Amino acid sequence: MSTPTPYTVADYLFDRIAQTGVSDIFGVPGDFNLTFLDNILDNPALRWVGNNNELNAGYAADGYARLRGFAAMVTTFGVGELSAINATGGSYAENVPVLHIVGAPVRFSQDNHLKVHHTLADGNYRHFYEMASHVTCAQAWLTPDNAASEIDRVIRTMLIESRPGYLVLSPDVAAARIGQPVGNIREDVSEFTARNQLAAFEEAATEFLKGKKTTIVADRLIERYHAKQATGEFIASCDLPYATLPWSIGVVDNDSPRYVGAYWASVSPERTRAAVEDAERLITIGVLFTDTATAGFTADIEEADILAVDPHSARVGHTIYGPIAMADALPALTRAVAAAQPQPQPLKQSEPAEAAESNPDEQLRQDDLWEIITTWLPTDATLVADLGTSMFGLAGKPLPKGTESMGQPVWASIGFALPASLGASLAAPERRSVLVSGDGAAQLTVQEISTMLREKTNPIMVIINNEGYTVERAIHGPEAPYNDITTYHWDLVPAAMGGTEETTLVLKARTPNELKQALATADATRDKLVMVEVIMDRDDIPTTLKNFAASVAKKPQPKN
């Protein structure tokens, strides 16, 4: 009779990860993680997705987690984890739960302070752990004794906080025997709400809203904390007007006559600005009023007039109630609004439609580009955009119902979108990723096209070739050499990354008509990676970016 294979710490870890709903793990192999990568290969619920570098792995995991609610990546100690820490910082800033597993030198090396490669050769193994503590919500250095409890603690904290976690695992600890996990960690997680605080919030909200002219604003955090449905139900339960922030289009129903558009402070359409800023009371749900979301802190809103539903608490004016889970706060708010009967903020008439598209056979303009893309988008698409002309051009534009979208408006690290679209494709293979990125941003992470080809994700990649960092030119230095880049032969890039005529299709567009034809061809070509290179004038920028840059140039100070 054969001896049964021992159940190990690594088995425990990857079984717990599988319970979160993850089926793919991203990363880069290294000598300190190689042996427990075998445990991933042996786990029937998981699959290893190797990336070209650790930064790309982190971005791909981020895109994956936004759709699956969790993701994991594995790197090696020091050199690998520091390459990934920018992506982890982005996941922290954007409230995305990505578990970073770091393969570390064996305990003998640590205990004896040996000067091992991938360290700073000072015998201190805690440097990088301390760095990671600033961009993760929970960390653990695993040992055979603490592995089960610490793995569970870190994953549970991540699921509640919706932020990254960090585990250090050496090969000898990974191979240590351990008992199998009990229960399902995803089902075991529940966020605590203090019932007395919830009741106090409901009472205060009722009094705060009574008879007041009120508008609702919703933002992306409702997705991160699984409150999208509850927010929709709350909005449907009342007759109040509502808005989103510029990069939150799609988090609520855009088709209702009560939807007033995307609020962007001083650069908002007048109807949207008035609905939000002229209201006596503002109900915000999962909202972050950052500099980019408020056009450089130009929002004319008083904190005292805001009722805010945040991820773990709620605020009425200046009084905070918590801990309260968002899922519990919204039904209480629904009852408060029903009792208070706040008045809808009167709405102004809609502005006239924007100017018509330019000549369909002349040079494509930025404003045409985004109108064409958002009108064309398939309903089964996941739109992923970098924060450059791409996200500014898309800001505030309604998307077809059913379309998902993602970007990085808070962390704003260019190059995010290309690997994130890979992660999105693997997280939701029934949806097709549509990447929109400028040439400068795409150059940072272009290597991951090879992974897309290997994994057969077949995205549509819209690469805007406008010879440099156009968003930076709009802010400062339009002629400065630091905003220039070396222009790639984008038509050759897929082949250089391993593509063939059977696996890739490259198209080019210079005019509105050519772009429409290219997108139609791309949508019909589902069995290939399709790259659409869009040739743009170097100095053309979206009107939204022009208005934003002018607002930021005034340099107003944030309100206290």
N, C-alpha and C positions, 0 to 999 in steps of 0.2 A: 504494500500500500504506500502510495507517495505521501510525503510529508506536506501538509497544507502550507501555502505561502503565508508568512506572518503578516499581520495587519499592522501598518506602520503609521507614524506621525504624518508622513506625506500622504498616505491613503486617506487619513482622517481629514486633512486639510482639503484635498481635492474633492472628497465626497461632500463636505460642507459647501464648497463653492458650487458644486453641481446642484445642490438643493436650492440655491438662490435663483435658479432658472438659466444659469450660464451653460453654454455648450461649447464655447471656444475660449482658449486662453492665449493671449498674445505675449510676445517677448522675443528675447535674443538669448541663445545658449551661451554659457560660460563655464569655466572649469569648476566653479563653486556651486553650480545648479544642475550640472549635467545628469547626475545620478537620479535626482528626483524628477527630472523631466520624463524619465521612463515611467514614473507613476501616472503621469498624465496620459501617456500613450496606452497604458494598461487599463485606464478607466473607461468603461464603455459609454459613459455619459459625456465625456469630454474629448476635445480635439485640440491639438497644438497648432497654432498659427504663428509661424516664425516671421519676424519683420526684418527690415533692412538695417534698422538701428533702433535704439531704445526710445528715442524721442518719438519716432513714428509709432512704435508700439503703444506708447502712452496716449497719443492722439487717437489711434485706432480703438483702443480700449474705451476712451472717453465717448467716441461716437457710438460704440456698441452699448455702453451703459445707459445712454440717454434713451434708447429704445427698449432695452431689456430690464432696466432698473438695477443692474449690477454688472461689473466686469472685473477681470483679473489679468495681471501681466506678471511675468517673471523676468528678472534681470540678474546679473551677477553683481557682486559687491563693488562698491567704490565707482569704478569707471562706468559700469552699466547703470547703476542707480542714479548717478549724477547726470548722466546723459538724459535720463527720463524725468528729472525733477521739474523741468519747465512744464512738461505736460501735466504732472501731478499738481503743480501750483495752479494750472488752469482748471483742472477738475475741482480743486478746492474752492477757487473763486466762483466757479459756475455751478457748484452744488451737484457734483456728479460722483457717484460711489464707485471708484476704481480701487481694487485691492492690489497693492504693489508687494510682491513677494521677492525678497532679495536673498540669493544664495550667498552664504558667508563662509569664510574659512572655518575649519573644524575647531571644536572647543579647545583642543590641546594648543593650537596656535594662539587662540584668544587668551587662554588662561596663562600662558607663558610669555605673552606680549612679543611674539615673534615678528620679525620684520618681513612680512609676507607681501608678495606682489598684489596689486590693486588696493593697497593701503598707502598711508602717508609715510610708512617705514619708521613710525615712532612708537609702535607697540600699542597704540591706543585705537581700539576698534569702534569707539562710540561716536566719532566725529559725524559720520553720515546719518546715524540714527538721530542725533540732535538736529541736524539740518531738516530731516524729514518730519520731525515733530511740528514744525511750523506750517506745513502744508498738508497735514493729515489729521483726522479727528480722533484716531486711535492708533497706537503703536504697540508692538510686543516683540521681545527677543525670545524666541521659542527655546524651551528645554524639554527633555522628556517628561519632566514633572509638571510643567505648566501648560504644555501644548494644547490639550483639549480645552481647558478653561479660557486660555488666552485667544485661541483661534475663534472660539464662540463669542467672546467679549468683543473682539475687534470687528467681526462681521456684523454682529447685532448693532453695535454702535454705528457702523457705516449705514446700515439699512434705515436706522432711525434718523441720523443726522444728514443722510444723503451727501456724504463727503468721502474723500479717499481714506484708506487705511493702509498700514505698513507692517509687514511681518519680516523678521530676519530669521532665516532657516539655514542652518549648516547641514552638510550631507550626513554627518553622523547622527544628528538629531532627527533628520528626515527618515533615517532607517531604523530608528528606535521603535520597539513594539508599543502598542497602545490599544485600548479598547475601542470598539466601534462607536460612532455617535448614536445618541438616543434622540428620537424625534426628528422633525424637519425644522431647520433653523429659520426658514422663511416664515413658516406658520407660527413659530414660537415668538416672533417679534411683534411687540405692540408698544406704541408710544403712550406714556403716562399723561393723563390729564387730571389736574386737580379739580374735582367737581365743585368745590366751593368757589374757586377762581372762575370757573366757567359760568356759574350762576351769577357771580358779581359782574362779569363781562356782559352777559345778556341784559342785566338790569341797567348797567351804565349805557350800553349801546342804545337801548330803547329810549332812554331819556335824552341822550345826545342827538338822536336823529329826529325827534318828535317835531313834525311840521316843517322841517328844514328842506330847502332845495338841495337835492343830492344827486351825485353822479358816482358810478362805479368805475374803477380802473383795475384791470387784471394783467398779470405779467407771468413770465416763464416759470417762476418758482412753483406755481400750481401744478405743473407737470412733474417737477422733481419730487414733490411730496404727495403725488398720487391724488391730487384734489381737483383734477380737470373736470371730472363728471360732477362732483359736488358743487363746483363753481358754476357750471352750466345750469344745474338745477336751481341754485340760488338766484341767478340772473333771470331765469324763466319764471320764478315765483313772484316777481315784482314788476313794476312798470318803469323802473329807473333807467335812464340812458347809461351806456357804458362804453368804455374805450379800452385800448391796450396800449402798451408802449411800442416804440417803432419796430422792434425786432420780435414782437410777441404776436404778430398776426397769425391767426389760426388757433390760438389757445382757447378762444371762445367762438361762438357762432357769429360770423361776419355778415350774414344775410339778413339779420333783423333790422327793421327801420330804427330801432333804438341804439344800434351800434353806430357810434359817431366817428370811428376811425382811430388812427394811431396818434396818441398824444406825444409830442416831441418839444414841449415847452415853447420857446420863442419861435421855432421854425414849424410849428404845427399849422395845419389849415385853420382858418379863423373859427370855423364851426366847432372843430375839436377843441381848440384852445379855450373858447368860451364855455363849452360844456364842462370842462374840468376846472379851469381857474376861476370862473364866476360862480361856481356852486358854493353854497353855504357849508355843505358838508361833502367830504370825499371819502368813499369807501374804497380802500386799496386791498387787493388780495394777491399776496405773493409778489409784491412790487419792490424793486430796487431803483431808487432815483439816483443813478450814477451820473457822472459827467457826460458820457456819451448819450445816455437816455434823456438828458435834460438840456442838450445843446450847450454844455458848459455851465451848468447850474443856473439856467435862466428861467426855471419854473417859478411862477408867481403863486406859490401855495404856502399856506401857514400850517405848521405842524399841529397847532391847536385845533384845526378844523378837520383833521384826518382821523378816521377810524380804520386801523390797519389790522388785517389778518395776516400774520407772519407764520413761518414754519412751526415754531414751538411756543408762540405766545400771541396775544392780541393786545392792541393798544387803542384806547379811547382818549383822544386828545393827548395829554401828556402822561396818562396813567396806564401802566403796563399790567396785564393780567397773565399769569402763567404758573406752571407749565400748562399749556393748552395745545393739543394737536390740531393742525389745520382741519383735519377731517371732523373734529368735534366742534370747532369754532363756527364752521359754516352753517350747520343746522341751527345753532344758537342765534347766529346773525339773521337767519331767515325768519325765525320767530320774532326777533327784535324789530325787524323791518315791518313785519305784518302788524305788530302792535303799535309801532310808532307812526306808521303811515307818513313817511317823509314824502315831500313833493318832488316830482321829477324836475331837474334843472331845465328850464325852457331852452329849446334848441333853435339855433339860427338856421337859415336856409343854407342848403349845400352850395358850395362855390360852383361856378361854371366848369364844365369839363376842360381838361388840359388841352393844349394846342395839339392839332392833328400831327400824325406821323410825318416825318420828312419824306422827300422823294424816295420811293422804294428802291430805286436803282442808283441812288447816290450814296456817298459815304455814310455808313451807319453811325448814328449818334448814341451817346450813352443813354439818354432818356428813352430813345427808341428801343435800345437793347433790353432794358428791364421790363418795359411794357410787353415786348414780344415774348420774353421768357415766361413771365408770370401768366400771360394769357394762354400760352402753349402748354404749360406743365401738365403732365398726365396725373390723374387722380391717385395713381398707385406709386407716385414718386416720393422720395425723401430728398428734399433740396438741402444741400450743404454748401455754405458760402463762407468765404474768408472776410475778415473785417478790413476791407479796403473799399475800392469803388464798388465791389460786389455787394457787400452788406448795406452800404449807404444807398446804392441804387435800388436795392430791394426794400429798403426801410419803408414801412407803412403801406406797401402794396398788398392788396388782398390776394390770397392764393386760392386755387380751386379747392372746393370742399373735398376732404379726404387726403390732401397733400400734407405730408409732414415736413418740417423744416428744422434746421439747427445751425447755429453759429456760435461765436465766442465773443459777445459784445462786452463782457466785463474784463476778461483776461486779455483778449484782443491780440493773441500771438499769431502773426501771419504764418502760413504754412500748415495751420491746424486742419483746414478743411479737407485736403486731399487724403491723408490717412484716416480722418474721421469718417469720410465717405466709405472707405473700405470697411471700417467697423460697423457702420450703419447697414451696409449690404449684407454682412454676415449675421447681424442681429435680426434682420427682417428680410430674409431672402425673397419673400413674396413681393417686396417693394423694390423698385429700381432707384438706385442712387443717382442723383443729378448734381454733379459738382460744378460750382461756379467760382472761378478763382482767377485773379490777375496773374500775369506772367511772373512778377517778382515773388509773390507768395508761393506759387507752385514750384518755383525753383528750389525752395528750401526743403521740400519733402518729396520731390518728384520720384525718388527711388521706389516708393511704395506702389507705383504702377506695376512693377514686376510681381508684387504679391497679388494685386488684383487679377493679373493674368493667370498666375498659378492657381488662385482660388476660383477662377472663372466667375467673378462677380458681375462682369459686363456692365459697368456704369456708363453714363453719359458724362463726359468731361468737357465743360465749356471753359476754354482757356482764353482770357482776354489779353491779346498781345498789343500792349500800348507802350512798350519800350521803357519800363521802369516802375518806380514806386509813385504812381499817380496820386494816391491819397496823400502822400507826404508832400508832393509838389503843390497840392492844393493848400496845404497848411503853411509851408515855408520852403523856399529854395526851388522855385520852378525850373531854374536853369542850372542849379547846383549839381556838380558831378556825383555827389553822394546819393542822389536820387536816380542815377542811371544804373542800368544793369546790362550785362552782355546778353544779346538776343539769341535765344535758342532757335534751332531749326525744329520747331515743334512737330512738324510733319514726320520727322525722323525719330522722335523720342520713343513712341511705342515700340518700334522695331528694335531700338537700342536696348530696351528693357525686356526683350524676349518675345515681342509680339510678331505675329505673322499675318499674312492676308486672310487666313482662316480665323484668326482670333481678334483682329483689330480692324477698325475703319477710321481713317483720318479725313476730315472734311474742313473746308475753309470758307469763311464768310466775310465779306467786306460791306455788303449792303443789306438793308432790311429784307429784301426778297431772298437774297442768298441765305441769310440766317434762317428765315422761315422754312426754306426748302431743306436746309441742313438739319434742322431740328425735327422736321417730319421724317426725314430719312433715319435719323438717329433713333427716334421712337419706334420705327418699324424694324430696326435692326437689333433684335433682342439677344442674339447669340454671339455678339461681339462687344468688346470694349470700343466705344465710339468717342473719339476726340474731335471736338469742333473748335478749331482755332478761329477766333474772332479778331479781325484786324481793326484796331481803333486808332483814331487820332491821338497822339501823345498827350495833348493838353486838354482834351475834352473830358469833362467831369459831369457826373449827374447833378441836376439842379439841387437835389437834396443835400449833396455834399457841399456844393457852393454856398448854400444858405447856412449849413452847419458851420463851415469854416469862418464865415463872416460873423456868426454869433460868438463863436469861441474867441475870435480875435479881439472882441470887446473886453474879454477877461473879467467878467463879473465875479464877485465873491460868493461862495456858498452861503445860504441862509443858515442861521443858527437854529 
